[in-house]
Amino acid sequence: MSMMQVNNYETAAKTFERVLKVPSLPKDDVYYETAAYNAGLAHAKIGEGLRSKDENSDYQAEFTKAKSYLEPLTVSLKSKELEPKIYELLVSVYANLGMTEEATNALKKKDELKK
């Protein structure tokens, strides 16, 4: 988390990805879910940085990685505290990937969760 606080998203992403590979950490564990969310967040932040520097960069690859960590969480999430954050981040991820319908659906889901 300290790497995220100092905007060192690449190191943070690698660290969270290592946590996700711990064989004794079940995928339905809150620590796994938190690490997956943070890996997605780190990749989204890397993508945002690439896009702001150069619109023609391969920023979409980072958003695709973020999506690969976030989407599975929407299916079998145990930590309901993370759920609104996941959908909020997915709105941005989908928008940056040009997935307008998915972004709209994620926004609706996020709004439903806040009620």
C-alpha positions as CSV (number, residue, x, y, z in Angstrom):
1,M,0.0,0.0,0.0
2,S,2.9,2.4,0.7
3,M,3.9,2.1,-3.0
4,M,0.4,3.2,-4.0
5,Q,0.6,6.2,-1.7
6,V,3.8,7.4,-3.3
7,N,2.5,6.7,-6.9
8,N,4.8,3.9,-7.5
9,Y,2.1,1.9,-9.3
10,E,4.4,-0.5,-11.2
11,T,6.0,-1.8,-8.0
12,A,2.6,-1.9,-6.3
13,A,1.1,-3.9,-9.2
14,K,4.0,-6.4,-9.1
15,T,3.6,-6.8,-5.3
16,F,-0.1,-7.4,-5.4
17,E,0.3,-9.9,-8.3
18,R,2.8,-11.8,-6.1
19,V,0.3,-11.9,-3.3
20,L,-2.3,-13.3,-5.7
21,K,0.1,-16.2,-6.6
22,V,0.5,-17.4,-2.9
23,P,-0.8,-21.0,-3.2
24,S,-2.2,-21.1,0.3
25,L,-4.4,-17.9,-0.2
26,P,-7.9,-19.0,-1.4
27,K,-9.6,-16.9,-4.0
28,D,-12.6,-16.4,-1.7
29,D,-10.4,-14.9,1.0
30,V,-10.8,-11.1,1.8
31,Y,-7.0,-10.7,1.5
32,Y,-7.0,-12.2,-2.0
33,E,-10.0,-10.0,-3.0
34,T,-8.3,-6.9,-1.7
35,A,-5.0,-7.8,-3.4
36,A,-6.9,-8.3,-6.7
37,Y,-8.7,-5.0,-6.4
38,N,-5.4,-3.2,-5.6
39,A,-3.7,-4.9,-8.6
40,G,-6.5,-3.7,-10.8
41,L,-6.3,-0.2,-9.3
42,A,-2.5,-0.1,-9.8
43,H,-2.8,-1.1,-13.5
44,A,-5.6,1.4,-14.0
45,K,-3.4,4.1,-12.5
46,I,-0.5,3.1,-14.8
47,G,-2.9,3.2,-17.8
48,E,-4.1,6.7,-16.7
49,G,-0.4,7.9,-16.5
50,L,0.4,6.5,-19.9
51,R,-2.7,8.0,-21.5
52,S,-2.0,11.5,-20.0
53,K,1.5,11.4,-21.3
54,D,0.7,10.2,-24.8
55,E,-2.8,9.4,-26.2
56,N,-1.1,7.1,-28.7
57,S,0.6,5.0,-26.0
58,D,-0.4,1.4,-25.3
59,Y,-2.4,2.6,-22.2
60,Q,-5.3,0.2,-23.1
61,A,-3.1,-2.8,-22.3
62,E,-2.9,-1.6,-18.7
63,F,-6.7,-1.1,-18.5
64,T,-7.1,-4.6,-20.0
65,K,-4.9,-6.0,-17.1
66,A,-7.0,-4.0,-14.6
67,K,-10.2,-5.5,-16.1
68,S,-8.7,-9.0,-15.8
69,Y,-8.4,-8.6,-12.0
70,L,-11.6,-6.7,-11.4
71,E,-14.2,-8.6,-13.4
72,P,-13.7,-12.0,-11.6
73,L,-14.4,-10.2,-8.3
74,T,-17.9,-9.1,-9.5
75,V,-18.8,-12.8,-9.8
76,S,-17.8,-14.2,-6.4
77,L,-17.0,-11.4,-4.1
78,K,-17.2,-12.1,-0.3
79,S,-16.1,-8.6,0.9
80,K,-19.1,-6.5,0.2
81,E,-17.2,-3.4,1.4
82,L,-15.1,-3.6,-1.8
83,E,-18.0,-4.0,-4.2
84,P,-18.9,-0.3,-4.8
85,K,-15.2,0.5,-5.2
86,I,-14.8,-2.3,-7.8
87,Y,-17.7,-1.1,-9.9
88,E,-16.5,2.5,-9.6
89,L,-13.1,1.5,-10.9
90,L,-14.7,-0.7,-13.6
91,V,-16.6,2.4,-14.9
92,S,-13.2,4.1,-15.6
93,V,-11.6,0.9,-17.0
94,Y,-14.5,0.2,-19.4
95,A,-14.6,3.8,-20.5
96,N,-10.9,3.8,-21.3
97,L,-11.3,0.6,-23.3
98,G,-14.2,2.0,-25.3
99,M,-16.7,-0.4,-23.7
100,T,-19.5,2.1,-23.3
101,E,-22.3,-0.3,-22.6
102,E,-20.3,-2.1,-19.9
103,A,-19.3,1.3,-18.4
104,T,-22.9,2.3,-18.2
105,N,-23.9,-1.0,-16.6
106,A,-21.1,-0.7,-14.0
107,L,-22.2,2.8,-13.2
108,K,-25.8,1.6,-12.6
109,K,-24.6,-1.2,-10.4
110,K,-22.4,1.2,-8.4
111,D,-25.3,3.5,-7.9
112,E,-27.5,0.6,-6.8
113,L,-25.0,-0.4,-4.2
114,K,-24.9,3.1,-2.7
115,K,-28.6,3.0,-2.0
